Amino acid sequence: MVEIGGWGGIWHYVCCLANALWDDRVDLQVVTSRDFEEPFNLRFSILPSLNHTKGYLFNTRELYKTAVSLRPSVLHIQSWISARRDWVHLLASRAIKLPVVVTAHNLLPHDLEERHAPFMFWAFQKIYRTADAIFVHSSANKENLLQTYRIPENKVISIKHGNYRFFAEKHTVDLAAARKEYLGQNAHRRTFLIFGAMRHYKGIDLAIKAMSHLSRLNDMHLLVAGKPDSRVLKMCKELASDFNLLGHVTFLPGYFSDQEVAKMHSAADICIFPYRDIFQSGALMTALAFGKPILAASVGSFPETVNSRNSWLVKPNSIESITEAFEKALSVTDADLISMGRESLRISTEEHDWAEIARKTKEIYLSLR
């Protein structure tokens, strides 16, 4: 299994899946960065041979050396060194009859500049058409992939994204202290959290604009936390200032430790995802694991992941719809939020269990040998 970064959402996904596969007696080697994080006790074998400072040719050579030395039965790719060039590796794997599985965490890169870069669509089309199996996280993802790239339906397999319970299980949080740390004198307000990389597709600006229309603005506070795109952060801060909302929005730019992630989610009453576009979201898996009610746009896998008992779904790109959902979320009782949170936790535990996901993944591996 190959995951280039060794940090962040896809790496967390790989760690959880690889541990579960190892428990299911899959002899697994994960190739990743030399600077990889260890979010919890990793039981699988790690080959930290990649180096972000060395460039494309160095890392490509390392991957080839590893493949030659291990002679794996299946190559499972979770992320790319450079998608516009990595399609060549799939052709090479096919030439030596090495089955390749690709997890399509996204249909195309999130950032618009990268998404519309020359030959990007062509490269992903080549990747998906060459792979022996493609994993997606919902039936909506599968339909989107099939319609966009016109590939054989039988090689696209829908397997749910697993839960991120490790965040919630690893740390005990003092709730009052967490709210005081992040909210200060606003700790009494109903608190909404947008967590994850601050990027355009997350719709942070839509949430801020919706706040400007609220009749109960003084009852709410918004936390926006994550590794920032500087342009997006600047735009959102300017929006908050223009709408006189700086006293109702706190920006927390950065990449956070597991303990900080736990504190932020504990401090929040509701997690929100006003995304413009998405396949599936590790941030959503994190919110469910903390038993949080969800306010989310009806895009990608979201409608298949949440339900009316734990969420408010809104129309994509609709400030009016987000405003209405904010009003509803501010009107429900604390008891209602607790009930919604219990349903989120049930979804996380029962519907996104890693053991079941590993079992289905292993079945596909064995079918390709």
Helices and strands as residue ranges (DSSP letters): H 8-23, E 29-33, E 45-50, H 56-70, E 75-77, H 83-95, E 100-103, H 112-115, H 120-130, E 133-136, H 139-149, G 153-155, E 156-158, H 165-170, H 175-183, G 184-186, E 190-195, G 200-202, H 204-211, G 217-219, E 220-226, H 230-242, E 249-253, H 258-267, E 270-273, H 282-289, E 294-297, H 302-305, E 311-314, H 319-331, H 334-346, I 347-351, H 354-368
